[in-house]
Amino acid sequence: MDAVFLARMQFAANITFHILFPSISIALGWVLLFFRLKHLRATDPQQKLDWLRAYRLWTKVFALTFALGVVSGVTMSFQFGTNWPGYMERVGNIAGPLLSYEVLTAFFLEAGFLGVMLFGHRRVGEMVHLGATFLVAFGTLMSAFWILALNSWMQTPAGYEIVNGQFHARSWLEIIFNPSFPYRLVHMMLASALTCAFLLIGISAWQLLKGVATDSASRVLRTGLVFAALAAPAQMMAGDLHGLNTLKHQPQKIAAMEGIWETTRGAPLLLFAIPDDAARTNHFEVAVPKLASLILRHDADGELKGLNEFPSAHPPVFAVFWCFRIMVGMGILMLLVSWVGLWRHWRDGWDFSRMPRPMLWLFAGMTFAGWVATIAGWYVTEIGRQPFIVSGLIRTADVASRVPSSSIAVTFAIYVAVYLALLAAYVGVLKYMAETADKKPYANVKVSPAGEPQQYQRRGEFA
Amino acid sequence: MTSMSFDELLPLIFIGLMGVSLLVYVVSDGYDLGVGMLMHRATPEERDTMVASIGPFWDANETWLVLGVGLLLVAFPKAHGLVLSELYLPTALMLVGLILRGAAFDFRVKAKAGRKAMWDRLFIAGSMLASVCQGWMLGRYISGFGEGWNYPVFAGAIAVALPMAYALLGATWLVMKTDGPLQDKAVEWSKIAWPPMVLGLILISMATPWISETVRERWFTLPAMIAVASIPVTAGIALVTVRVLLGSLAVRGGLCWLPFALLVLVFFLSFLGLSYSIYPFVVIDKLTVWEAASSPDSLKVILIGVCVTLPVIVAYTAFSYRVFRGKTIKLDYA
């Protein structure tokens, strides 16, 4: 196999594995802050303990998630250079500062305060500890800000000039706030919110199903449902706006997402089709007339550009078309489940013991729904950028590594094996932690109304 | 030397920043990799304490590697391409080691109790793999990626010596951070790791002048020789002091921090010596700092960020070490 293909597969495997963890931790950091504040402000001792238990369990989830995000992120920082050396040689003047700012303002901030947040409570005051938790959550946000600025710049480059084939910065404001950046940032933040919300929902529902839940799990489940019910419709709106932005700046990506080969007025929305890249047509179409034009142009007879307008400069269609449908399908499912779940919960008088078991099984089954949607969405946007690495300006094949393909193949195989094993371990440990969270002895946890430090004197498992 | 313009000076500032980042990485991740490797000689309870001693820090330690490699990538893209293409496989293996280690670190206490031993083994194996790969990479780098039978042998020797240096650093870290029987063990481990570390240092010191004419002239020409001789002499004194301390009772009392501090000094001096040898090259005899540097404009933008953030990073790193100062106690999530 050729080196470019292997380099792409290896990089794709790594970023796919990596994004799983930030997509949880970006939002989970803020959720932890919320749990902590609820714990501190609760006056009822039982409530206080419930929120503390929630905080403890989910801090462990955060620690594990964060660690996996860090180690896969370190790998990524090397792979920018090893897989795409030509990329940095040509756009290093723009990508370099953005990546440096991410390390300087985000990575160090997160890593520096994570220790205090996880293990420092008995050594620092409540306010300092809250501050550390805030800074870790803020750090994950900053990290997303810088890396999405760079990613968006690759999609919709702005504020640059090219001198002798090298890119130079003309305006940093235009580079950072390039046309697709605000949309991508909001879309990703909401994706993280949904991913985290369904993790909260799924794991708490699992605890209820297994009969190991306490009131703490109910509180977390309710938090997750409310969080998801708010984030899901917001995400639909944000996604729609992002799509309109893509239509303006990367029409070939929209054409691939909708499977439109010829420029059409009143383009139909394809519910099902098998796009055929070789024959340049779709098979087995199931379509709703004029709906694509209506959604994208807000006009039933609006014109949408077809793929044939972009010869050898449009992305592979099948993957983009189907990943888009998976993402949207998961989005709709998440919206329905969160709304129906919340409505049912209200009907039950806010009592989960009356929630029907099939509903709880549905919740548990959707624990990782956010992962599926997030990854499908990233595939749409990243495969949708091909065959370019910087949209319309630099082709991916021109900047790939000159390392022999056998070396790439060997390391690719090792990475995939390690990632799959770690993913299995991660899911297994989440399940184990959920099932044992409330079995740990809490008898010696003294809850005082004022939240004095003595309640943290418990010596339990560590690290 | 004639006066340099600021634009000519920028690559030098950046090679300095990159060097310092990598030095901080080697020292800080060095001690925690060392602790990881030493775990195979410890009991399960001791392992918990050892992990607890590095728990709050390892994450930030690894960030210095990201910064160092990031600066290489950003400020010297040509050197980055050359170095990482040469070191493609050891880099990938080192990353696998770091992944296993970082993951095992968290999994070992969160997975079922029966699996803990397996995660411990992965933690130890990952620490070893990463250290050995880093040693090999250092050996290949400072010998200019030369071809011939002697070069791999040299890199192989460094691939053994660097893990020993890390083990010594880790053992003296434990001498400082623990007490009782574990501290006694750590003193013994330090004694075992001392000779190979010293041997490795001597090997590295002799290799660069042996390979490169420029380096040889720089070290062995009077009068500069007298001035720069202070580097190896000071390092030698520090190393001997470490060995003497390890044999004394003081190291179990108030001076428990001194061996670790002296070793940090040795690493710093080695870094100074290496920089003096290599300057002005990024890759010995192949690529100078100025040939490899990217445009001054983007370097200036990064420099502003560095000037603003680095003091803050240093401040909160110091804060974190202050919070977790003293002998290690069990870590609790709270």
Contacts between the chains, C-beta under 8 A, distances in Angstrom:
chain1	res1	chain2	res2	distance
A	56	B	333	5.7
A	56	B	334	7.4
A	59	B	333	5.1
A	60	B	110	6.0
A	60	B	333	6.0
A	63	B	106	5.8
A	63	B	333	7.4
A	64	B	106	4.7
A	64	B	107	7.2
A	64	B	110	5.9
A	66	B	59	7.9
A	67	B	59	7.5
A	67	B	102	5.3
A	67	B	103	6.4
A	67	B	105	6.5
A	67	B	106	4.3
A	68	B	102	7.6
A	68	B	103	6.0
A	68	B	106	7.8
A	70	B	59	6.0
A	70	B	62	6.7
A	70	B	102	6.1
A	71	B	98	6.0
A	71	B	99	4.4
A	71	B	101	7.8
A	71	B	102	3.8
A	71	B	103	6.0
A	72	B	99	6.9
A	73	B	66	7.6
A	74	B	62	6.1
A	74	B	65	6.7
A	74	B	66	5.8
A	74	B	95	6.8
A	74	B	98	6.0
A	74	B	99	7.9
A	74	B	102	8.0
A	75	B	95	4.7
A	75	B	98	7.8
A	75	B	99	6.5
A	77	B	66	4.9
A	77	B	69	6.1
A	77	B	70	6.1
A	77	B	73	7.9
A	78	B	69	6.3
A	78	B	84	7.1
A	78	B	91	6.0
A	78	B	95	6.1
A	80	B	73	6.5
A	81	B	69	7.5
A	81	B	72	8.0
A	81	B	73	4.9
A	81	B	77	8.0
A	81	B	80	4.9
A	81	B	81	7.0
A	81	B	84	5.3
A	82	B	84	5.1
A	82	B	85	7.6
A	82	B	88	6.2
A	82	B	91	6.7
A	82	B	92	7.8
A	85	B	77	7.7
A	85	B	80	7.3
A	85	B	81	4.1
A	85	B	84	7.7
A	85	B	85	7.2
A	88	B	73	5.7
A	88	B	74	7.5
A	88	B	77	4.5
A	88	B	80	6.8
A	88	B	81	7.7
A	89	B	77	5.0
A	89	B	78	7.0
A	89	B	81	6.8
A	92	B	73	7.4
A	92	B	74	6.3
A	92	B	77	4.6
A	92	B	294	5.1
A	92	B	298	7.3
A	93	B	294	5.9
A	93	B	295	5.0
A	93	B	297	6.8
A	93	B	298	4.0
A	94	B	298	7.2
A	95	B	74	7.8
A	96	B	73	7.1
A	96	B	74	3.3
A	96	B	75	7.3
A	96	B	77	7.9
A	96	B	294	6.6
A	96	B	298	5.6
A	96	B	302	6.6
A	97	B	74	7.3
A	97	B	298	5.4
A	97	B	301	4.5
A	97	B	302	5.1
A	97	B	305	7.2
A	99	B	70	5.8
A	99	B	73	7.5
A	99	B	74	6.4
A	100	B	70	6.0
A	100	B	71	7.2
A	100	B	74	5.6
A	100	B	302	4.7
A	100	B	305	6.1
A	100	B	306	7.6
A	101	B	302	7.9
A	101	B	305	5.3
A	103	B	63	7.0
A	103	B	66	5.6
A	103	B	67	5.1
A	103	B	70	5.3
A	104	B	67	7.5
A	104	B	305	5.3
A	104	B	306	6.6
A	104	B	309	4.1
A	104	B	310	7.4
A	104	B	313	7.2
A	105	B	305	7.4
A	105	B	309	6.0
A	107	B	63	4.8
A	107	B	66	6.1
A	107	B	67	7.8
A	108	B	60	6.8
A	108	B	63	5.5
A	108	B	67	7.8
A	108	B	309	7.3
A	108	B	313	4.6
A	108	B	316	7.9
A	108	B	317	7.8
A	109	B	316	7.8
A	110	B	59	7.9
A	111	B	59	4.2
A	111	B	60	3.9
A	111	B	62	7.5
A	111	B	63	4.8
A	112	B	60	5.2
A	112	B	313	6.8
A	112	B	316	4.6
A	112	B	317	5.7
A	112	B	319	7.9
A	112	B	320	5.8
A	113	B	316	6.8
A	113	B	320	7.4
A	114	B	56	7.9
A	114	B	59	5.6
A	114	B	60	7.8
A	115	B	55	7.0
A	115	B	56	2.8
A	115	B	57	6.3
A	115	B	59	7.1
A	115	B	60	7.3
A	115	B	320	5.4
A	115	B	323	7.6
A	115	B	324	6.7
A	116	B	56	7.2
A	116	B	319	7.8
A	116	B	320	6.0
A	116	B	323	5.6
A	118	B	55	7.9
A	118	B	56	7.3
A	118	B	331	7.7
A	118	B	333	6.0
A	119	B	55	6.2
A	119	B	56	5.4
A	119	B	324	7.5
A	119	B	331	4.4
A	119	B	332	6.7
A	119	B	333	7.1
A	119	B	334	8.0
A	120	B	56	7.1
A	120	B	323	5.2
A	120	B	324	7.3
A	121	B	332	7.6
A	121	B	334	3.8
A	122	B	332	6.8
A	122	B	334	6.2
A	123	B	323	5.1
A	123	B	324	7.1
A	124	B	323	5.9
A	166	B	295	7.3
A	168	B	295	6.3
A	168	B	297	6.4
A	168	B	298	7.7
A	169	B	297	6.5
A	169	B	298	6.3
A	169	B	301	7.2
A	172	B	301	6.9
A	401	B	85	7.4
A	402	B	85	6.6
A	403	B	85	5.9
A	403	B	88	5.1
A	407	B	88	5.5
A	407	B	89	6.0
A	410	B	89	7.7
A	411	B	88	7.7
A	411	B	89	7.0
A	411	B	92	4.0
A	414	B	92	7.1
A	414	B	93	8.0
A	414	B	96	5.9
A	415	B	92	7.7
A	415	B	96	7.3
A	418	B	96	5.9
A	418	B	99	6.0
A	418	B	100	7.0
A	422	B	99	7.4
A	422	B	103	5.4
A	425	B	103	7.5
A	425	B	107	6.1
A	425	B	111	7.2
A	428	B	111	7.5
A	429	B	107	6.2
A	429	B	110	5.2
A	429	B	111	5.1
A	432	B	110	7.6
A	432	B	111	6.6
A	432	B	112	5.8
A	433	B	110	5.9
A	456	B	332	7.2
A	456	B	334	4.3
A	458	B	332	6.8
A	458	B	334	7.8
A	459	B	330	6.1
A	459	B	332	6.8
A	460	B	332	6.0
A	461	B	109	5.7
A	462	B	48	6.7
A	462	B	52	5.8
A	462	B	55	7.8
A	462	B	109	6.7
A	462	B	330	4.5
A	462	B	331	3.8
A	462	B	332	5.7
A	462	B	333	7.9
A	463	B	48	7.4
A	463	B	51	5.4
A	463	B	52	6.0
A	463	B	55	5.1
A	463	B	105	7.6
A	463	B	106	7.7
A	463	B	108	7.5
A	463	B	109	4.8
A	463	B	331	5.0
